[in-house]
Amino acid sequence: MLAHLPILQVIVPLMAAPACLILRRPQLVWLFTLLASALAFIISILLLQQVMQTGTISYELGGWSPPWGIEYRIDKLNAFIALIISGVSTVVLLAAQTSIEKEIPQDKHTLFYILYLLSLTGMLGIVTTGDAFNVFVFLEISSLSAYSLIALGRDRRALWASFQYLIMGTIGATFILIGIGLMYQMTGTLNMADLATRLPEVAETRTVTTAYVFFIVGVCLKLALFPLHLWLPNAYAHAPSIVTAFFAATSTKVAAYLLIRFTFSIFGVSFSFTTLPMETLFLGLGLLGIFVASTVAIYQDNIKHVFAYSSVAQIGYMIVGFSMSTNAGLSAMLLHVFNHALMKGALFLALGAVLYRVGSTQLRDFQGLGRQMPLTMAAIVLAGLSLIGVPLTVGFVSKWYLVVAAIEKGWWPVAGLVLLASLLAVVYVWRIVETAYFKAPVVGKELVQEAPMTFLIPVWILVSANVYFGIDTRISVDIATAAAQSLFGVVP
């Protein structure tokens, strides 16, 4: 059984999706989906434990040995990302049944869970497969499900947001496919480990450079790296709350994984950061993303838009760590991938609770919510403090390691800019705090109750994780460091 964990990581949610059609009652479908996601989470934990103890796992499919056959290859990097995806998915699903009651028509509830499982399958498939073409196939499974999930929102603007995402996502996927095709043309293989061996032999050709550029541009579209982020704010703002919480914590992390995997494992650090000037390019785009997106977030009136633009800024932090092309920088990036999933999962899930009670996430409708929904607003404040980077939260840990990595690299101005950018987060988080706690409810407006426990429990699981992993950093830091070291060929 343990030998088949790599394939079970993908098969469990994939097989669970059509099985939902057999269960007619929405409550049973929700419970079944939750169990499938929880099982995927358990599998990811077992896989991570296994690779941390024994090293990389290679799983052959169809009886064909790689590189001729398709291979699932699990190492410290993708086991860590799979853990994040399946873990957040399971926690978010705890609130799904309550949330979609008001946000998705009753007759589409089963469809929602099917699409959710397919999206989960696609993300887990991307990070576990060792075949470059399979990456594209799973990317399409995840993306098509995502477009449909966003369009399920009652707000008609969800359709436009879904269409925008569809167009940008299709362009990104096309660029990725062209890049993979050019790699295959030059090497005759699609196996990622085999590509890493053969590409250096033809690295000086224009075709390989073109393949890298096409692939990276496509991935950056999926990552929503500034200025290729235009699809993200509306997609997050108008999708159902559960969908937003799930995607904000996972989808961009999958794109970050692809960026790391192909840059460090397949094309190599020397090609990416010496032959090509990617260090300067990524550093510039990362810093621009941090400051521009954070500034735009300050002026938003819809809190979903605030945290959507904040996500673009947080992606900028990840890219700054990536651009350093050092062990410390990559460790800081991976650590922030994990920590950002906890922050944004908690924030968007808490916003879902506000939407459930208030019917809006406009800033003006937050007046007086500090007293009316104390637990929900406390969760938003704590997750917001983590976003800022206050000590004893995961946000502080991320920025600390990023600043240390920048100083080790000799990038003192970058370290200063990272700290300075935190002040922008203070501004947009404070706007929410001020409205909720220091402004009275609108006269004549009905008082609202605290969010139901089905919302509060998963929200506070994620908020507690923000605090716990901000105090006890051994697990997250050790795994992120080990994953980064493995990519640089360092034996921990």
C-alpha positions as CSV (number, residue, x, y, z in Angstrom):
1,M,0.0,0.0,0.0
2,L,2.8,2.5,0.9
3,A,4.5,1.8,-2.4
4,H,1.5,3.1,-4.3
5,L,1.1,6.4,-2.3
6,P,2.3,8.6,-5.2
7,I,-0.4,7.5,-7.6
8,L,-3.1,7.4,-4.8
9,Q,-2.3,11.1,-4.1
10,V,-3.9,11.8,-7.5
11,I,-6.3,8.9,-7.9
12,V,-8.2,9.5,-4.7
13,P,-9.7,12.9,-5.6
14,L,-9.9,12.0,-9.3
15,M,-12.1,8.9,-8.6
16,A,-14.1,10.7,-5.9
17,A,-15.2,13.4,-8.4
18,P,-17.5,11.2,-10.6
19,A,-18.5,9.2,-7.6
20,C,-20.2,12.3,-6.3
21,L,-22.9,11.8,-8.9
22,I,-24.1,8.6,-7.2
23,L,-24.7,10.5,-3.9
24,R,-27.8,12.6,-4.5
25,R,-28.1,14.4,-1.2
26,P,-25.8,17.5,-0.9
27,Q,-24.9,16.7,2.7
28,L,-23.6,13.3,1.6
29,V,-21.7,14.7,-1.3
30,W,-20.0,17.3,1.0
31,L,-19.0,14.6,3.5
32,F,-17.7,12.4,0.8
33,T,-15.7,15.3,-0.7
34,L,-14.3,16.2,2.7
35,L,-13.2,12.5,3.3
36,A,-11.5,12.3,-0.1
37,S,-9.6,15.6,0.6
38,A,-8.7,14.4,4.1
39,L,-7.4,11.1,2.7
40,A,-5.3,13.0,0.1
41,F,-3.9,15.1,3.1
42,I,-3.0,12.0,5.0
43,I,-1.3,10.5,1.9
44,S,0.7,13.8,1.5
45,I,1.9,13.6,5.1
46,L,3.0,10.0,4.7
47,L,4.8,10.9,1.4
48,L,6.6,13.8,3.0
49,Q,7.7,11.7,6.0
50,Q,9.0,9.1,3.6
51,V,11.0,11.4,1.4
52,M,12.5,13.2,4.4
53,Q,13.7,9.9,5.7
54,T,14.7,7.9,2.6
55,G,15.0,10.4,-0.2
56,T,13.3,10.7,-3.6
57,I,10.5,8.3,-4.6
58,S,10.2,7.1,-8.2
59,Y,6.9,5.5,-9.2
60,E,6.5,3.9,-12.7
61,L,3.1,3.8,-14.4
62,G,2.0,1.1,-16.8
63,G,5.0,-1.1,-16.4
64,W,7.2,1.1,-18.5
65,S,10.4,2.3,-17.0
66,P,11.3,6.0,-17.3
67,P,12.2,7.8,-19.4
68,W,10.0,5.8,-21.8
69,G,7.1,5.5,-19.5
70,I,5.3,8.1,-17.4
71,E,6.9,8.5,-13.9
72,Y,5.6,10.1,-10.7
73,R,8.6,11.5,-8.9
74,I,8.2,12.7,-5.3
75,D,11.0,14.6,-3.6
76,K,11.1,17.1,-0.7
77,L,9.9,20.0,-2.8
78,N,6.8,18.6,-4.3
79,A,5.9,16.6,-1.2
80,F,5.9,19.9,0.7
81,I,3.7,21.6,-1.9
82,A,1.3,18.7,-2.0
83,L,1.0,18.9,1.8
84,I,0.0,22.6,1.6
85,I,-2.6,22.0,-1.2
86,S,-4.3,19.0,0.4
87,G,-4.1,20.5,3.9
88,V,-5.7,23.8,3.0
89,S,-8.3,22.0,0.9
90,T,-9.4,19.9,3.8
91,V,-9.7,22.8,6.2
92,V,-11.6,25.0,3.7
93,L,-14.0,22.2,2.9
94,L,-15.1,22.1,6.6
95,A,-17.0,25.4,5.9
96,A,-18.1,24.6,2.4
97,Q,-21.5,23.2,3.2
98,T,-22.6,26.3,5.1
99,S,-20.9,28.8,2.8
100,I,-22.4,27.6,-0.5
101,E,-26.0,27.6,0.9
102,K,-26.1,31.4,0.2
103,E,-23.7,31.7,-2.6
104,I,-24.4,28.9,-5.0
105,P,-27.9,27.7,-6.2
106,Q,-29.1,24.5,-4.6
107,D,-29.2,22.6,-7.8
108,K,-25.5,23.2,-8.5
109,H,-24.1,22.1,-5.1
110,T,-23.1,18.6,-6.4
111,L,-21.5,20.2,-9.5
112,F,-19.5,22.5,-7.1
113,Y,-18.0,19.5,-5.2
114,I,-17.2,17.6,-8.5
115,L,-15.4,20.7,-9.9
116,Y,-13.6,21.2,-6.6
117,L,-12.3,17.6,-6.5
118,L,-11.2,17.9,-10.2
119,S,-9.3,21.1,-9.4
120,L,-7.7,19.5,-6.4
121,T,-6.7,16.5,-8.7
122,G,-5.1,18.8,-11.2
123,M,-3.0,20.7,-8.6
124,L,-1.8,17.5,-7.0
125,G,-1.1,16.0,-10.4
126,I,1.0,18.9,-11.4
127,V,3.2,18.7,-8.4
128,T,3.6,14.9,-8.3
129,T,4.2,14.0,-12.0
130,G,7.7,13.6,-13.4
131,D,6.5,14.1,-17.0
132,A,6.5,17.5,-18.6
133,F,3.5,16.9,-20.8
134,N,1.6,15.5,-17.9
135,V,2.2,18.9,-16.2
136,F,0.2,20.5,-19.1
137,V,-2.6,17.9,-18.9
138,F,-3.1,18.4,-15.2
139,L,-2.8,22.1,-15.6
140,E,-5.7,22.1,-18.0
141,I,-7.8,19.8,-15.6
142,S,-7.2,22.3,-12.8
143,S,-7.7,25.4,-14.9
144,L,-10.9,24.3,-16.6
145,S,-12.4,23.4,-13.2
146,A,-11.2,26.7,-11.8
147,Y,-13.0,28.7,-14.5
148,S,-16.2,26.8,-13.8
149,L,-16.0,27.2,-10.1
150,I,-15.5,31.0,-10.4
151,A,-18.5,31.2,-12.7
152,L,-20.7,29.5,-10.1
153,G,-21.0,32.7,-8.1
154,R,-24.4,34.4,-7.9
155,D,-22.9,37.8,-8.8
156,R,-23.1,38.2,-12.6
157,R,-19.6,39.8,-12.5
158,A,-18.4,36.3,-11.7
159,L,-19.0,35.3,-15.3
160,W,-16.8,38.2,-16.5
161,A,-14.1,37.3,-14.0
162,S,-14.2,33.7,-15.1
163,F,-14.0,34.8,-18.8
164,Q,-11.0,37.0,-18.0
165,Y,-9.3,34.2,-16.2
166,L,-10.2,31.8,-19.1
167,I,-8.5,34.1,-21.7
168,M,-5.4,34.8,-19.6
169,G,-5.2,31.2,-18.4
170,T,-5.4,29.8,-22.0
171,I,-2.7,32.2,-23.2
172,G,-0.5,31.0,-20.3
173,A,-1.2,27.3,-20.9
174,T,-0.4,27.8,-24.6
175,F,2.9,29.4,-23.8
176,I,3.7,26.5,-21.4
177,L,2.8,23.9,-24.1
178,I,5.0,25.7,-26.7
179,G,7.9,25.7,-24.3
180,I,7.4,21.9,-23.5
181,G,7.1,21.2,-27.3
182,L,10.4,23.0,-28.0
183,M,12.1,21.1,-25.1
184,Y,10.9,17.8,-26.6
185,Q,12.1,18.9,-30.1
186,M,15.6,19.4,-28.8
187,T,15.9,16.4,-26.5
188,G,13.4,13.8,-27.6
189,T,12.2,13.2,-24.1
190,L,9.4,14.5,-21.8
191,N,10.6,12.9,-18.6
192,M,11.7,15.8,-16.3
193,A,14.7,14.0,-14.9
194,D,15.8,13.0,-18.4
195,L,15.3,16.6,-19.6
196,A,17.6,17.8,-16.8
197,T,20.3,15.5,-18.1
198,R,19.9,16.3,-21.8
199,L,19.1,20.0,-21.9
200,P,22.7,21.1,-20.8
201,E,24.0,19.5,-24.0
202,V,22.0,21.8,-26.2
203,A,21.7,24.8,-23.8
204,E,23.5,27.2,-26.1
205,T,21.0,26.9,-28.9
206,R,18.3,29.5,-29.5
207,T,15.6,26.9,-29.4
208,V,16.3,26.1,-25.7
209,T,16.4,29.7,-24.8
210,T,13.1,30.2,-26.6
211,A,11.6,27.2,-24.8
212,Y,12.6,28.6,-21.4
213,V,11.2,32.0,-22.2
214,F,7.9,30.6,-23.4
215,F,7.5,28.3,-20.4
216,I,8.5,31.0,-17.8
217,V,6.1,33.6,-19.3
218,G,3.3,31.0,-19.2
219,V,4.0,30.1,-15.6
220,C,4.2,33.7,-14.6
221,L,0.8,34.3,-16.1
222,K,-0.5,31.5,-13.9
223,L,1.4,32.8,-10.9
224,A,-0.1,36.3,-11.4
225,L,3.3,37.9,-11.2
226,F,3.1,41.6,-11.8
227,P,2.3,42.9,-14.4
228,L,0.7,39.6,-15.6
229,H,-1.8,39.6,-12.6
230,L,-4.8,41.4,-14.2
231,W,-7.0,38.3,-14.1
232,L,-6.5,37.6,-10.3
233,P,-8.3,40.5,-8.5
234,N,-11.7,40.0,-10.1
235,A,-11.4,36.2,-10.0
236,Y,-10.8,36.3,-6.2
237,A,-13.4,39.1,-5.6
238,H,-16.4,37.6,-7.4
239,A,-15.9,33.8,-7.0
240,P,-17.8,32.0,-4.2
241,S,-16.0,32.5,-0.9
242,I,-14.9,28.8,-0.5
243,V,-13.4,28.9,-4.0
244,T,-11.5,32.1,-3.3
245,A,-10.1,30.7,0.0
246,F,-9.0,27.5,-1.7
247,F,-7.4,29.2,-4.8
248,A,-5.8,32.0,-2.9
249,A,-4.0,29.5,-0.7
250,T,-3.1,27.0,-3.4
251,S,-3.3,27.9,-7.1
252,T,-0.4,30.4,-7.2
253,K,1.7,28.0,-5.0
254,V,1.4,25.4,-7.8
255,A,2.7,27.9,-10.3
256,A,5.5,28.9,-7.9
257,Y,6.4,25.2,-7.7
258,L,6.6,25.0,-11.6
259,L,8.8,28.1,-11.7
260,I,11.2,26.5,-9.1
261,R,11.1,23.0,-10.6
262,F,11.9,24.0,-14.2
263,T,14.4,26.8,-13.3
264,F,16.4,24.9,-10.8
265,S,15.9,21.2,-11.5
266,I,15.6,21.1,-15.3
267,F,17.2,24.2,-17.0
268,G,19.7,24.7,-14.1
269,V,20.8,27.7,-12.1
270,S,23.7,28.4,-14.4
271,F,21.5,28.7,-17.5
272,S,18.7,30.6,-15.8
273,F,20.7,33.1,-13.8
274,T,24.1,33.3,-15.7
275,T,23.3,32.7,-19.3
276,L,20.1,34.7,-19.1
277,P,19.6,37.9,-17.0
278,M,16.7,36.4,-15.0
279,E,18.1,37.6,-11.6
280,T,17.7,41.3,-12.5
281,L,14.4,40.7,-14.3
282,F,12.8,38.8,-11.4
283,L,14.1,41.1,-8.7
284,G,12.7,44.1,-10.5
285,L,9.3,42.5,-11.1
286,G,9.1,41.2,-7.6
287,L,9.8,44.6,-6.0
288,L,7.4,46.4,-8.4
289,G,4.7,43.9,-7.6
290,I,5.2,44.4,-3.9
291,F,4.9,48.2,-4.0
292,V,2.4,48.7,-6.8
293,A,-0.1,46.0,-5.6
294,S,0.2,47.1,-2.0
295,T,-0.5,50.7,-3.0
296,V,-3.5,49.7,-5.1
297,A,-4.8,47.6,-2.2
298,I,-4.9,50.6,0.0
299,Y,-7.5,52.3,-2.2
300,Q,-9.9,49.4,-2.6
301,D,-13.4,49.5,-1.1
302,N,-14.1,45.8,-1.5
303,I,-12.1,43.8,1.1
304,K,-11.9,40.9,-1.2
305,H,-10.2,43.2,-3.7
306,V,-7.9,44.4,-0.9
307,F,-6.6,41.0,-0.1
308,A,-6.5,40.0,-3.8
309,Y,-4.1,42.8,-4.6
310,S,-2.3,41.9,-1.4
311,S,-1.8,38.4,-2.8
312,V,-0.1,39.9,-5.9
313,A,2.2,41.8,-3.5
314,Q,2.9,38.6,-1.5
315,I,3.8,36.8,-4.8
316,G,6.3,39.6,-5.2
317,Y,8.0,38.7,-1.9
318,M,8.3,35.1,-3.2
319,I,9.9,36.2,-6.4
320,V,12.4,38.4,-4.6
321,G,13.6,35.3,-2.7
322,F,13.6,33.3,-6.0
323,S,15.7,36.0,-7.8
324,M,18.5,35.6,-5.3
325,S,19.3,32.1,-6.7
326,T,20.8,31.1,-3.4
327,N,20.0,28.4,-0.9
328,A,18.9,31.0,1.7
329,G,16.7,32.9,-0.8
330,L,15.0,29.8,-2.1
331,S,14.4,28.6,1.5
332,A,12.8,32.0,2.3
333,M,10.6,31.7,-0.8
334,L,9.4,28.1,0.0
335,L,8.8,29.2,3.6
336,H,6.6,32.1,2.4
337,V,4.7,29.8,0.1
338,F,3.7,27.8,3.1
339,N,3.0,30.8,5.4
340,H,1.1,32.7,2.8
341,A,-1.2,29.8,2.3
342,L,-2.1,29.9,6.0
343,M,-2.6,33.7,5.9
344,K,-4.8,34.0,2.9
345,G,-6.7,30.8,3.6
346,A,-7.7,32.3,7.0
347,L,-8.4,35.8,5.6
348,F,-10.6,34.7,2.7
349,L,-12.4,32.1,4.8
350,A,-13.2,34.7,7.4
351,L,-14.4,37.1,4.7
352,G,-16.7,34.2,3.6
353,A,-18.2,34.2,7.2
354,V,-18.7,38.0,6.9
355,L,-20.4,37.6,3.6
356,Y,-22.6,34.8,5.0
357,R,-24.0,37.1,7.8
358,V,-23.7,40.6,6.2
359,G,-24.2,39.8,2.5
360,S,-21.3,42.1,1.5
361,T,-17.6,42.5,1.8
362,Q,-17.6,46.2,1.1
363,L,-15.6,48.2,3.7
364,R,-18.5,50.4,4.7
365,D,-20.5,47.3,5.7
366,F,-17.8,46.4,8.3
367,Q,-18.8,49.2,10.5
368,G,-19.5,47.9,14.0
369,L,-18.6,44.3,13.2
370,G,-15.9,44.2,15.8
371,R,-18.7,44.0,18.5
372,Q,-21.3,42.1,16.5
373,M,-18.9,39.4,15.1
374,P,-16.0,39.5,17.6
375,L,-14.5,36.0,16.8
376,T,-14.7,36.5,13.1
377,M,-13.1,40.0,13.2
378,A,-10.5,38.8,15.7
379,A,-9.5,36.2,13.2
380,I,-9.2,38.8,10.4
381,V,-7.1,41.0,12.7
382,L,-4.7,38.2,13.7
383,A,-4.3,37.0,10.1
384,G,-3.9,40.6,9.0
385,L,-1.1,41.0,11.6
386,S,0.5,38.0,10.1
387,L,0.2,39.6,6.6
388,I,2.0,42.7,8.0
389,G,4.8,40.5,9.6
390,V,4.2,41.1,13.3
391,P,6.4,39.0,15.5
392,L,4.9,35.6,16.7
393,T,3.1,35.2,13.4
394,V,4.2,33.3,10.3
395,G,4.4,36.6,8.3
396,F,7.3,37.7,10.5
397,V,9.1,34.4,10.0
398,S,8.8,34.8,6.2
399,K,10.1,38.3,6.1
400,W,12.9,37.6,8.6
401,Y,14.3,34.8,6.5
402,L,13.9,36.9,3.3
403,V,15.7,39.9,4.9
404,V,18.5,37.6,6.2
405,A,18.8,36.0,2.7
406,A,19.0,39.5,1.1
407,I,21.7,40.6,3.5
408,E,23.7,37.4,2.9
409,K,23.5,38.1,-0.8
410,G,24.8,41.6,-0.2
411,W,21.5,43.2,-1.2
412,W,21.1,45.6,1.6
413,P,18.8,48.0,-0.3
414,V,16.5,45.1,-1.1
415,A,16.3,44.1,2.6
416,G,15.4,47.7,3.4
417,L,12.7,47.7,0.7
418,V,11.2,44.5,2.0
419,L,10.8,46.1,5.5
420,L,9.5,49.3,4.1
421,A,6.8,47.5,2.1
422,S,5.4,46.1,5.3
423,L,4.2,49.6,6.2
424,L,1.9,49.6,3.2
425,A,0.3,46.4,4.6
426,V,-0.2,48.2,7.9
427,V,-2.3,50.9,6.1
428,Y,-4.8,48.6,4.4
429,V,-5.2,46.3,7.4
430,W,-5.7,49.3,9.7
431,R,-8.5,50.6,7.4
432,I,-10.4,47.4,8.2
433,V,-9.6,47.5,11.9
434,E,-10.7,51.2,12.1
435,T,-14.0,50.6,10.4
436,A,-14.9,47.4,12.4
437,Y,-13.9,48.6,15.8
438,F,-14.0,52.4,15.9
439,K,-17.0,53.2,13.8
440,A,-20.6,52.6,14.9
441,P,-23.0,50.5,12.9
442,V,-25.0,52.4,10.3
443,V,-28.2,53.8,11.9
444,G,-31.3,51.7,11.0
445,K,-29.2,48.7,9.8
446,E,-30.0,45.4,11.4
447,L,-27.6,43.9,13.9
448,V,-25.9,40.7,12.7
449,Q,-24.9,37.6,14.7
450,E,-21.6,35.9,15.0
451,A,-20.7,33.5,12.2
452,P,-21.8,29.9,12.6
453,M,-19.4,27.4,14.2
454,T,-19.1,25.6,10.9
455,F,-17.2,28.8,9.7
456,L,-15.5,29.7,12.9
457,I,-13.8,26.3,13.5
458,P,-11.9,26.1,10.1
459,V,-11.1,29.8,10.3
460,W,-9.6,29.5,13.7
461,I,-7.7,26.3,12.7
462,L,-5.9,28.4,10.1
463,V,-5.5,31.4,12.4
464,S,-4.1,29.2,15.1
465,A,-1.6,27.7,12.5
466,N,-0.6,31.3,11.7
467,V,0.4,31.8,15.4
468,Y,1.8,28.3,16.1
469,F,4.1,28.2,13.1
470,G,5.1,31.8,13.9
471,I,6.3,30.6,17.3
472,D,7.5,27.0,16.6
473,T,9.2,27.3,13.2
474,R,11.1,23.9,13.4
475,I,8.8,22.0,11.1
476,S,8.2,24.6,8.3
477,V,11.8,26.0,8.3
478,D,13.4,22.5,8.4
479,I,11.3,21.2,5.4
480,A,11.7,24.4,3.4
481,T,15.5,24.4,4.0
482,A,15.8,20.7,3.1
483,A,13.8,21.2,-0.1
484,A,16.0,24.2,-1.1
485,Q,19.2,22.3,-0.3
486,S,18.1,19.3,-2.4
487,L,17.7,21.6,-5.4
488,F,21.2,22.9,-5.0
489,G,22.6,19.4,-4.6
490,V,23.4,19.8,-0.9
491,V,22.9,16.8,1.3
492,P,21.2,18.0,4.6
